[in-house]
């Protein structure tokens, strides 16, 4: 299989599929942490809001819409 992928890897500057796997695993971990933060905020009665910072999604608290406990 390596011989079949070599032309594609050369076109991408030597990038292998393993490197893509690491990027995907890092993104999945980041999004799982965002999910856990969101669930925890909801459990505490806070209103999570999705925002973008530095081209990356983050979870913030909506100060105007706090739920009463």
N, C-alpha and C positions, 0 to 999 in steps of 0.2 A: 504494500500500500504506500510505503514511503516514496517509491519510485514514481507512482502515479501522482502524488501530491507535490513533488519537487518543482515542477514548472509553475504551479500556483504560488508556492512559497517564495520562489525567486521573484515573481511579479510583485509580491507584497513586501519585498525587502528582507526576506528570511523569516517572516512571521509564521509560526506554526499554529496549528489548531489548538495546541495546548495553551498558548498565550491567550487565545480567545476564550477558552474555558475559564482561565483565571479572571479575566475581566467580567465574565458572566457570573461567576461565583461571588465576586466582590459586590456586584450590583445587587444580586439576590440577597446577600447578607445585609446590605444597607437598607433595602426595602423591607426586609423582615424586621429590622430594628425600628423603622418608621411605623410599621404596623403595631408593634408592641407598645411604642410610645403612645400611639393613638388610642389603643384599647385601655391603657392605664389612665390616660387623661379622661376618657369617658367614664371609667370606673370611679374616678375621683370627682365626677360631676363637672368637669371642665369641658369647654367646647373647642375641639381641635380644628385648626384651619390649615389647609395646605398652602404653602407659599414657596416662592423660588428665590434662592440666594446663590449667586455665583454659578448660575446655570445648573443648580442642583435643588431638588425638592426637599423642603424641610417642613416640620410640623410646628405650628405656633399656637398659642392660646388666643382665642377671640375674647378680648377683655370686655366687649359690650354684651356678650351673650352667655354669661355664667349661669348655670342651672342652680336652682336652690336645692339644698340637700335635705 
